[in-house]
């Protein structure tokens, strides 16, 4: 084993991330469905649909159009000229329909309440999945290992070789990975086009950071002062004192690592 950082192989990291992403997706989906059931979001959706149905019927009668035809097989079977005529009429009818709905305060309130409940369920689902899989599981498996990292023999430690603690793990997984790299990006993607561009820039920054840092660290690693390593070949110390004692013992035997091999970062980056 070496006291220097044995950084993880890129493809192993990617594979571990993929396993974790799939796990987070399915747990989030399950929690989201459960939260929607508990909040009874379907009841609000049905109430909203019942509220706007009379407006829909009135608009369809006024414009002599079936608003549900868009995108169906019947619509696709139309001739191009017929489809263009339908599209123009549909746009006018849809605008008139939207104006009627916006003018109805009760309908707007029902929609806003439904939307708020769905968004809240989504936030709860993402936070819960990250808390369980990216924080609780690594605390149980030790060495910052998620299910993916455990599968591919990877670990997370502090950049000085010391075992990652609860505080650093929380900063890495919850503040960095969940809040900044997941929640913020997902929110930005809903703000078209400026937000979507910003989200893409964040991802580009993530790639740039991983390329430029000596250990190919991501943003959440920089925030927590952590690094992903190969567990089989990496020596990880339980405490700062254990690391200092190791260096002292090696020094007494005349085999001590130098300051720079003990922590392979420039002096101004050490903690």
Secondary structure, 3 states (H helix, E strand, C coil): CECCCCECCHHHHHHHHHHHHHHHHHHHHHHHHHHHHHHCHHHHHHHHHHHHHHHHHHHHHHHCCCHHHCCCHHHHCCCHHHHHHHHHHHHHHHHHHHHHHHHCHHHHHHHHHHHHHHHHHHHHHHHHHHHHHHHHHHHHHCCCCCHHHHHCCEEEEECCCEECCHHHHHHHHHHHHHHHHHHHHHHHHCCCCHHHHHHHHHHHHHHHHHHHCCCCCCHHHHHHCEEEEEHHHECCECCHHHHHHHHHHHHHCCCCCCHHHHCCCCHHHCC
